[in-house]
């Protein structure tokens, strides 16, 4: 799915994570195609993410019992940018160095239908704002390009109302 992407950082990242895994009971490393996840159950381990960030500068997304390590130029927003602008970065006003990602739009059938996005990723919402057929709801507390705002705790109830509307 991803071509022309430099993954040289990944081997060294896994080596560092394995070092911390040996010293953190119950933890393990999960290698993915473009990312690495380190799962741990004993609480936050800032030393590990700090070391990775200082040495290799990857994008580190922390969770309560894990963190995801990605190359700097990969995000939900860049993936959506590739889908919206399959011709590459030259065709996108918002993109920077986006790798070649082979993603068929609508199963390879062409135009997208209505796109509905709910979340706090403002870069992603800004990217989706390029579409005429997108409805965006922000759950973040900051300024937004989304048309609507919603508390994150209310998302499940609102989605249930949408799903069960006659």
N, CA and C atoms as a LAMMPS dump frame, in Angstrom:
ITEM: TIMESTEP
0
ITEM: NUMBER OF ATOMS
498
ITEM: BOX BOUNDS ff ff ff
-5.0000000000000000e+02 5.0000000000000000e+02
-5.0000000000000000e+02 5.0000000000000000e+02
-5.0000000000000000e+02 5.0000000000000000e+02
ITEM: ATOMS id mol type element x y z
1 1 1 N 0.816 -1.199 0
2 1 2 C 0 0 0
3 1 3 C 0.861 1.266 0
4 2 1 N 2.013 1.23 0.652
5 2 2 C 2.866 2.412 0.72
6 2 3 C 4.166 2.119 -0.015
7 3 1 N 4.489 2.983 -0.974
8 3 2 C 5.727 2.824 -1.737
9 3 3 C 6.606 4.05 -1.512
10 4 1 N 7.883 3.916 -1.804
11 4 2 C 8.831 5.027 -1.713
12 4 3 C 8.857 5.682 -0.334
13 5 1 N 8.735 4.899 0.706
14 5 2 C 8.746 5.423 2.055
15 5 3 C 9.99 4.927 2.77
16 6 1 N 10.751 5.829 3.365
17 6 2 C 11.975 5.48 4.058
18 6 3 C 11.633 4.888 5.422
19 7 1 N 11.91 3.593 5.597
20 7 2 C 11.629 2.908 6.855
21 7 3 C 12.911 2.487 7.582
22 8 1 N 14.019 3.159 7.291
23 8 2 C 15.28 2.796 7.931
24 8 3 C 15.233 2.996 9.445
25 9 1 N 14.436 3.918 9.921
26 9 2 C 14.29 4.184 11.347
27 9 3 C 13.666 3.004 12.09
28 10 1 N 12.898 2.197 11.376
29 10 2 C 12.067 1.173 12.011
30 10 3 C 12.885 0.096 12.731
31 11 1 N 13.954 -0.403 12.11
32 11 2 C 14.774 -1.437 12.728
33 11 3 C 15.397 -0.974 14.036
34 12 1 N 15.913 0.247 14.036
35 12 2 C 16.521 0.798 15.248
36 12 3 C 15.463 1.062 16.317
37 13 1 N 14.298 1.492 15.887
38 13 2 C 13.186 1.725 16.814
39 13 3 C 12.789 0.418 17.499
40 14 1 N 12.643 -0.643 16.724
41 14 2 C 12.268 -1.949 17.283
42 14 3 C 13.348 -2.434 18.256
43 15 1 N 14.615 -2.193 17.916
44 15 2 C 15.712 -2.594 18.803
45 15 3 C 15.608 -1.894 20.162
46 16 1 N 15.344 -0.604 20.152
47 16 2 C 15.182 0.149 21.405
48 16 3 C 13.955 -0.341 22.167
49 17 1 N 12.853 -0.569 21.445
50 17 2 C 11.635 -1.036 22.111
51 17 3 C 11.828 -2.427 22.707
52 18 1 N 12.587 -3.285 22.026
53 18 2 C 12.874 -4.616 22.577
54 18 3 C 13.695 -4.503 23.859
55 19 1 N 14.619 -3.552 23.919
56 19 2 C 15.404 -3.307 25.126
57 19 3 C 14.466 -2.989 26.3
58 20 1 N 13.505 -2.078 26.06
59 20 2 C 12.565 -1.709 27.121
60 20 3 C 11.578 -2.838 27.411
61 21 1 N 11.251 -3.642 26.406
62 21 2 C 10.344 -4.77 26.605
63 21 3 C 10.949 -5.791 27.568
64 22 1 N 12.239 -6.031 27.425
65 22 2 C 12.922 -6.964 28.324
66 22 3 C 12.874 -6.503 29.781
67 23 1 N 12.71 -5.213 29.988
68 23 2 C 12.728 -4.647 31.332
69 23 3 C 11.345 -4.229 31.828
70 24 1 N 10.326 -4.452 31.006
71 24 2 C 8.959 -4.067 31.372
72 24 3 C 8.061 -5.298 31.295
73 25 1 N 7.714 -5.874 32.439
74 25 2 C 6.896 -7.101 32.443
75 25 3 C 5.563 -6.915 31.71
76 26 1 N 5.229 -7.909 30.88
77 26 2 C 3.956 -7.906 30.161
78 26 3 C 3.915 -7.042 28.916
79 27 1 N 4.991 -6.364 28.587
80 27 2 C 4.988 -5.501 27.403
81 27 3 C 5.405 -6.291 26.165
82 28 1 N 5.033 -5.775 24.992
83 28 2 C 5.46 -6.397 23.745
84 28 3 C 5.457 -5.385 22.617
85 29 1 N 6.194 -5.702 21.568
86 29 2 C 6.318 -4.853 20.385
87 29 3 C 5.47 -5.452 19.272
88 30 1 N 4.701 -4.614 18.619
89 30 2 C 3.863 -5.033 17.49
90 30 3 C 4.332 -4.276 16.256
91 31 1 N 4.959 -4.99 15.316
92 31 2 C 5.424 -4.357 14.078
93 31 3 C 4.3 -4.358 13.05
94 32 1 N 4.103 -3.222 12.425
95 32 2 C 3.12 -3.077 11.355
96 32 3 C 3.849 -2.683 10.08
97 33 1 N 3.106 -2.535 8.996
98 33 2 C 3.741 -2.23 7.714
99 33 3 C 4.553 -0.931 7.759
100 34 1 N 3.99 0.124 8.319
101 34 2 C 4.643 1.424 8.321
102 34 3 C 4.889 1.941 9.736
103 35 1 N 4.363 1.292 10.732
104 35 2 C 4.483 1.784 12.1
105 35 3 C 4.88 0.661 13.054
106 36 1 N 5.126 1.067 14.29
107 36 2 C 5.441 0.128 15.359
108 36 3 C 4.611 0.544 16.571
109 37 1 N 4.015 -0.427 17.245
110 37 2 C 3.27 -0.152 18.472
111 37 3 C 3.985 -0.86 19.613
112 38 1 N 4.168 -0.14 20.707
113 38 2 C 4.692 -0.774 21.912
114 38 3 C 3.575 -0.773 22.931
115 39 1 N 3.177 -1.963 23.348
116 39 2 C 2.105 -2.117 24.332
117 39 3 C 2.713 -2.484 25.674
118 40 1 N 2.303 -1.759 26.695
119 40 2 C 2.785 -1.995 28.051
120 40 3 C 1.602 -1.812 28.993
121 41 1 N 1.612 -2.517 30.087
122 41 2 C 0.456 -2.508 30.993
123 41 3 C 0.809 -1.951 32.355
124 42 1 N 2.033 -1.504 32.53
125 42 2 C 2.494 -1.125 33.861
126 42 3 C 2.526 0.379 34.076
127 43 1 N 1.945 1.144 33.216
128 43 2 C 1.952 2.595 33.367
129 43 3 C 2.842 3.254 32.334
130 44 1 N 2.827 4.571 32.304
131 44 2 C 3.585 5.301 31.279
132 44 3 C 5.088 5.081 31.415
133 45 1 N 5.74 5.064 30.276
134 45 2 C 7.195 4.891 30.233
135 45 3 C 7.787 6.006 29.38
136 46 1 N 7.865 7.174 29.971
137 46 2 C 8.335 8.35 29.248
138 46 3 C 9.772 8.218 28.769
139 47 1 N 10.607 7.467 29.514
140 47 2 C 12.015 7.315 29.122
141 47 3 C 12.14 6.748 27.721
142 48 1 N 11.319 5.758 27.41
143 48 2 C 11.395 5.094 26.111
144 48 3 C 10.983 6.046 24.985
145 49 1 N 9.832 6.701 25.122
146 49 2 C 9.375 7.598 24.056
147 49 3 C 10.296 8.801 23.922
148 50 1 N 10.849 9.284 25.036
149 50 2 C 11.8 10.396 24.963
150 50 3 C 13.053 9.999 24.184
151 51 1 N 13.57 8.793 24.453
152 51 2 C 14.769 8.306 23.763
153 51 3 C 14.511 8.177 22.265
154 52 1 N 13.375 7.595 21.882
155 52 2 C 13.056 7.458 20.462
156 52 3 C 12.916 8.819 19.793
157 53 1 N 12.225 9.726 20.457
158 53 2 C 12.016 11.056 19.892
159 53 3 C 13.304 11.831 19.706
160 54 1 N 14.207 11.725 20.699
161 54 2 C 15.486 12.431 20.624
162 54 3 C 16.393 11.86 19.538
163 55 1 N 16.419 10.541 19.426
164 55 2 C 17.351 9.894 18.492
165 55 3 C 16.895 9.941 17.049
166 56 1 N 15.621 9.65 16.802
167 56 2 C 15.17 9.438 15.423
168 56 3 C 14.098 10.412 14.958
169 57 1 N 13.493 11.155 15.856
170 57 2 C 12.509 12.156 15.479
171 57 3 C 11.246 11.633 14.837
172 58 1 N 10.793 10.42 15.179
173 58 2 C 9.544 9.96 14.578
174 58 3 C 8.353 10.614 15.258
175 59 1 N 7.199 10.418 14.692
176 59 2 C 5.952 10.863 15.296
177 59 3 C 5.553 9.801 16.326
178 60 1 N 5.407 10.2 17.579
179 60 2 C 5.035 9.265 18.641
180 60 3 C 3.677 9.68 19.179
181 61 1 N 2.708 8.761 19.067
182 61 2 C 1.349 9.033 19.532
183 61 3 C 1.11 8.201 20.788
184 62 1 N 1.063 8.869 21.952
185 62 2 C 0.922 8.121 23.2
186 62 3 C -0.518 7.686 23.468
187 63 1 N -0.644 6.557 24.155
188 63 2 C -1.921 6.076 24.656
189 63 3 C -1.762 5.756 26.123
190 64 1 N -2.812 5.315 26.777
191 64 2 C -2.718 5.043 28.21
192 64 3 C -1.866 3.809 28.503
193 65 1 N -1.855 2.822 27.604
194 65 2 C -1.067 1.613 27.836
195 65 3 C -0.28 1.193 26.596
196 66 1 N -0.009 2.162 25.716
197 66 2 C 0.763 1.876 24.508
198 66 3 C 1.182 3.196 23.877
199 67 1 N 2.071 3.109 22.904
200 67 2 C 2.271 4.246 22.014
201 67 3 C 2.606 3.747 20.622
202 68 1 N 2.215 4.56 19.653
203 68 2 C 2.38 4.273 18.242
204 68 3 C 3.523 5.125 17.726
205 69 1 N 4.433 4.509 16.965
206 69 2 C 5.567 5.225 16.387
207 69 3 C 5.409 5.186 14.869
208 70 1 N 5.395 6.363 14.262
209 70 2 C 5.212 6.517 12.812
210 70 3 C 6.311 7.401 12.235
211 71 1 N 6.563 7.309 10.935
212 71 2 C 7.441 8.297 10.307
213 71 3 C 6.801 9.681 10.432
214 72 1 N 7.604 10.724 10.43
215 72 2 C 7.086 12.088 10.592
216 72 3 C 6.064 12.498 9.543
217 73 1 N 6.22 12.022 8.32
218 73 2 C 5.368 12.512 7.242
219 73 3 C 4.133 11.651 6.994
220 74 1 N 3.749 10.819 7.948
221 74 2 C 2.557 9.988 7.797
222 74 3 C 1.558 10.363 8.88
223 75 1 N 0.323 10.613 8.467
224 75 2 C -0.735 10.908 9.427
225 75 3 C -2.072 10.621 8.746
226 76 1 N -3.134 10.714 9.5
227 76 2 C -4.469 10.555 8.902
228 76 3 C -4.693 11.632 7.859
229 77 1 N -4.215 12.828 8.149
230 77 2 C -4.4 13.937 7.224
231 77 3 C -3.665 13.705 5.909
232 78 1 N -2.418 13.217 5.955
233 78 2 C -1.699 12.97 4.711
234 78 3 C -2.339 11.827 3.928
235 79 1 N -2.866 10.816 4.627
236 79 2 C -3.548 9.716 3.934
237 79 3 C -4.792 10.235 3.21
238 80 1 N -5.564 11.073 3.861
239 80 2 C -6.749 11.652 3.224
240 80 3 C -6.331 12.546 2.067
241 81 1 N -5.207 13.261 2.234
242 81 2 C -4.715 14.102 1.138
243 81 3 C -4.388 13.296 -0.101
244 82 1 N -3.818 12.119 0.081
245 82 2 C -3.492 11.257 -1.056
246 82 3 C -4.776 10.764 -1.722
247 83 1 N -5.779 10.464 -0.929
248 83 2 C -7.055 10.016 -1.485
249 83 3 C -7.734 11.155 -2.251
250 84 1 N -7.704 12.361 -1.692
251 84 2 C -8.335 13.509 -2.345
252 84 3 C -7.574 13.979 -3.572
253 85 1 N -6.25 13.805 -3.541
254 85 2 C -5.398 14.298 -4.624
255 85 3 C -4.47 13.187 -5.095
256 86 1 N -5.011 12.188 -5.803
257 86 2 C -4.19 11.046 -6.195
258 86 3 C -3.042 11.391 -7.126
259 87 1 N -3.052 12.571 -7.72
260 87 2 C -1.964 12.975 -8.595
261 87 3 C -0.694 13.312 -7.853
262 88 1 N -0.762 13.465 -6.54
263 88 2 C 0.435 13.745 -5.75
264 88 3 C 0.409 15.11 -5.12
265 89 1 N 1.473 15.428 -4.401
266 89 2 C 1.551 16.666 -3.647
267 89 3 C 1.388 17.925 -4.489
268 90 1 N 1.815 17.882 -5.75
269 90 2 C 1.704 19.07 -6.586
270 90 3 C 0.256 19.473 -6.8
271 91 1 N -0.656 18.532 -6.646
272 91 2 C -2.068 18.817 -6.866
273 91 3 C -2.797 19.2 -5.589
274 92 1 N -2.118 19.188 -4.458
275 92 2 C -2.769 19.468 -3.18
276 92 3 C -2.219 20.74 -2.562
277 93 1 N -3.097 21.695 -2.244
278 93 2 C -2.615 22.925 -1.639
279 93 3 C -2.151 22.746 -0.203
280 94 1 N -2.5 21.654 0.472
281 94 2 C -2.196 21.491 1.884
282 94 3 C -1.1 20.471 2.174
283 95 1 N -0.601 19.789 1.176
284 95 2 C 0.294 18.667 1.459
285 95 3 C 1.75 19.088 1.456
286 96 1 N 2.537 18.323 2.221
287 96 2 C 3.984 18.43 2.153
288 96 3 C 4.456 17.102 1.586
289 97 1 N 5.597 16.616 1.931
290 97 2 C 6.137 15.423 1.3
291 97 3 C 5.31 14.176 1.624
292 98 1 N 4.38 13.866 0.761
293 98 2 C 3.508 12.71 0.946
294 98 3 C 4.054 11.551 0.128
295 99 1 N 4.214 10.379 0.738
296 99 2 C 4.678 9.229 -0.028
297 99 3 C 3.593 8.729 -0.976
298 100 1 N 3.989 7.862 -1.912
299 100 2 C 3.019 7.271 -2.825
300 100 3 C 2.214 6.223 -2.082
301 101 1 N 0.913 6.42 -1.989
302 101 2 C 0.034 5.463 -1.328
303 101 3 C -1.045 5.073 -2.321
304 102 1 N -1.189 3.799 -2.544
305 102 2 C -2.161 3.291 -3.51
306 102 3 C -3.476 2.982 -2.801
307 103 1 N -4.414 3.944 -2.852
308 103 2 C -5.694 3.78 -2.182
309 103 3 C -6.806 4.017 -3.202
310 104 1 N -7.583 2.992 -3.533
311 104 2 C -8.69 3.216 -4.46
312 104 3 C -9.806 3.991 -3.779
313 105 1 N -10.343 4.997 -4.455
314 105 2 C -11.456 5.772 -3.929
315 105 3 C -12.749 5.026 -4.2
316 106 1 N -13.564 4.861 -3.186
317 106 2 C -14.872 4.225 -3.328
318 106 3 C -14.739 2.857 -3.986
319 107 1 N -13.767 2.079 -3.515
320 107 2 C -13.566 0.741 -4.066
321 107 3 C -13.074 0.774 -5.5
322 108 1 N -12.486 1.868 -5.912
323 108 2 C -12 1.988 -7.277
324 108 3 C -13.072 2.495 -8.226
325 109 1 N -14.25 2.861 -7.686
326 109 2 C -15.375 3.259 -8.519
327 109 3 C -15.476 4.73 -8.808
328 110 1 N -14.511 5.549 -8.378
329 110 2 C -14.542 6.956 -8.742
330 110 3 C -14.941 7.87 -7.605
331 111 1 N -15.959 8.715 -7.825
332 111 2 C -16.351 9.756 -6.891
333 111 3 C -16.786 9.218 -5.533
334 112 1 N -16.455 9.988 -4.494
335 112 2 C -16.887 9.647 -3.146
336 112 3 C -18.293 10.173 -2.93
337 113 1 N -19.047 9.47 -2.095
338 113 2 C -20.346 9.971 -1.677
339 113 3 C -20.159 10.951 -0.537
340 114 1 N -21.124 11.05 0.325
341 114 2 C -21.054 11.929 1.476
342 114 3 C -20 11.429 2.461
343 115 1 N -19.179 12.327 2.976
344 115 2 C -18.148 11.986 3.955
345 115 3 C -18.534 12.66 5.262
346 116 1 N -18.631 11.855 6.317
347 116 2 C -18.98 12.37 7.64
348 116 3 C -17.832 12.079 8.583
349 117 1 N -17.268 13.118 9.179
350 117 2 C -16.121 12.952 10.069
351 117 3 C -16.413 13.583 11.419
352 118 1 N -16.112 12.822 12.468
353 118 2 C -16.254 13.308 13.836
354 118 3 C -14.921 13.081 14.525
355 119 1 N -14.341 14.114 15.127
356 119 2 C -13.098 13.915 15.841
357 119 3 C -12.43 15.206 16.227
358 120 1 N -11.291 15.063 16.869
359 120 2 C -10.539 16.212 17.337
360 120 3 C -9.277 16.481 16.545
361 121 1 N -9.059 15.753 15.452
362 121 2 C -7.87 15.948 14.618
363 121 3 C -8.15 17.1 13.652
364 122 1 N -7.744 18.296 14.06
365 122 2 C -8.065 19.494 13.271
366 122 3 C -7.389 19.505 11.901
367 123 1 N -6.194 18.915 11.784
368 123 2 C -5.544 18.833 10.469
369 123 3 C -6.38 17.985 9.525
370 124 1 N -6.912 16.883 10.043
371 124 2 C -7.761 16.02 9.225
372 124 3 C -9.047 16.746 8.838
373 125 1 N -9.685 17.406 9.787
374 125 2 C -10.92 18.135 9.486
375 125 3 C -10.665 19.248 8.469
376 126 1 N -9.525 19.926 8.591
377 126 2 C -9.174 20.971 7.628
378 126 3 C -9.003 20.377 6.233
379 127 1 N -8.392 19.194 6.159
380 127 2 C -8.196 18.521 4.878
381 127 3 C -9.551 18.146 4.265
382 128 1 N -10.454 17.619 5.088
383 128 2 C -11.772 17.228 4.594
384 128 3 C -12.622 18.432 4.194
385 129 1 N -12.268 19.605 4.711
386 129 2 C -12.994 20.828 4.368
387 129 3 C -12.898 21.125 2.862
388 130 1 N -11.905 20.522 2.186
389 130 2 C -11.748 20.686 0.736
390 130 3 C -12.909 20.071 -0.038
391 131 1 N -13.618 19.125 0.577
392 131 2 C -14.712 18.431 -0.107
393 131 3 C -16.016 19.207 -0.005
394 132 1 N -16.776 19.196 -1.084
395 132 2 C -18.103 19.827 -1.055
396 132 3 C -19.111 18.954 -0.324
397 133 1 N -18.869 17.656 -0.321
398 133 2 C -19.837 16.702 0.224
399 133 3 C -19.379 16.121 1.569
400 134 1 N -18.823 16.993 2.435
401 134 2 C -18.334 16.513 3.728
402 134 3 C -19.057 17.222 4.866
403 135 1 N -19.438 16.442 5.859
404 135 2 C -19.984 16.985 7.095
405 135 3 C -18.98 16.722 8.191
406 136 1 N -18.55 17.78 8.871
407 136 2 C -17.505 17.626 9.872
408 136 3 C -17.982 18.119 11.225
409 137 1 N -17.667 17.33 12.255
410 137 2 C -18.006 17.665 13.632
411 137 3 C -16.72 17.598 14.44
412 138 1 N -16.383 18.687 15.11
413 138 2 C -15.174 18.717 15.921
414 138 3 C -15.497 18.382 17.37
415 139 1 N -14.65 17.547 17.962
416 139 2 C -14.771 17.249 19.385
417 139 3 C -13.667 17.944 20.167
418 140 1 N -12.848 18.721 19.485
419 140 2 C -11.749 19.431 20.137
420 140 3 C -12.223 20.728 20.758
421 141 1 N -11.438 21.248 21.662
422 141 2 C -11.806 22.481 22.349
423 141 3 C -11.234 23.723 21.696
424 142 1 N -10.536 23.575 20.584
425 142 2 C -9.879 24.697 19.925
426 142 3 C -10.729 25.208 18.765
427 143 1 N -10.221 26.219 18.078
428 143 2 C -10.879 26.7 16.879
429 143 3 C -10.9 25.594 15.839
430 144 1 N -11.889 25.623 14.968
431 144 2 C -12.049 24.524 14.026
432 144 3 C -12.627 24.996 12.703
433 145 1 N -12.373 24.233 11.649
434 145 2 C -13.006 24.458 10.354
435 145 3 C -14.3 23.674 10.24
436 146 1 N -14.594 22.846 11.234
437 146 2 C -15.798 22.024 11.2
438 146 3 C -17.038 22.906 11.36
439 147 1 N -18.129 22.459 10.76
440 147 2 C -19.381 23.214 10.83
441 147 3 C -20.023 23.093 12.208
442 148 1 N -19.827 21.929 12.86
443 148 2 C -20.45 21.693 14.159
444 148 3 C -19.411 21.305 15.193
445 149 1 N -19.742 21.535 16.474
446 149 2 C -18.903 21.113 17.6
447 149 3 C -19.74 20.223 18.503
448 150 1 N -19.077 19.258 19.138
449 150 2 C -19.76 18.299 19.989
450 150 3 C -18.791 17.861 21.08
451 151 1 N -19.287 17.697 22.301
452 151 2 C -18.447 17.148 23.362
453 151 3 C -18.135 15.698 23.036
454 152 1 N -16.895 15.297 23.264
455 152 2 C -16.468 13.931 22.932
456 152 3 C -17.339 12.884 23.627
457 153 1 N -17.8 13.165 24.83
458 153 2 C -18.631 12.215 25.564
459 153 3 C -20.013 12.007 24.973
460 154 1 N -20.439 12.922 24.099
461 154 2 C -21.774 12.825 23.494
462 154 3 C -21.778 12.149 22.128
463 155 1 N -20.608 11.818 21.597
464 155 2 C -20.51 11.269 20.236
465 155 3 C -21.301 9.973 20.092
466 156 1 N -21.16 9.048 21.035
467 156 2 C -21.86 7.765 20.957
468 156 3 C -23.36 7.93 20.896
469 157 1 N -23.913 8.806 21.727
470 157 2 C -25.362 9.037 21.74
471 157 3 C -25.84 9.638 20.419
472 158 1 N -25.084 10.6 19.9
473 158 2 C -25.476 11.238 18.635
474 158 3 C -25.389 10.24 17.48
475 159 1 N -24.338 9.433 17.45
476 159 2 C -24.225 8.422 16.379
477 159 3 C -25.36 7.407 16.486
478 160 1 N -25.75 7.04 17.696
479 160 2 C -26.878 6.121 17.884
480 160 3 C -28.148 6.734 17.316
481 161 1 N -28.354 8.042 17.54
482 161 2 C -29.539 8.71 16.985
483 161 3 C -29.528 8.666 15.446
484 162 1 N -28.35 8.914 14.841
485 162 2 C -28.243 8.838 13.379
486 162 3 C -28.558 7.426 12.88
487 163 1 N -28.005 6.441 13.531
488 163 2 C -28.166 5.043 13.089
489 163 3 C -29.597 4.548 13.249
490 164 1 N -30.321 5.098 14.191
491 164 2 C -31.671 4.598 14.478
492 164 3 C -32.778 5.538 14.012
493 165 1 N -32.434 6.501 13.211
494 165 2 C -33.442 7.416 12.663
495 165 3 C -34.188 6.716 11.532
496 166 1 N -35.52 6.797 11.567
497 166 2 C -36.298 6.114 10.504
498 166 3 C -36.128 6.743 9.14
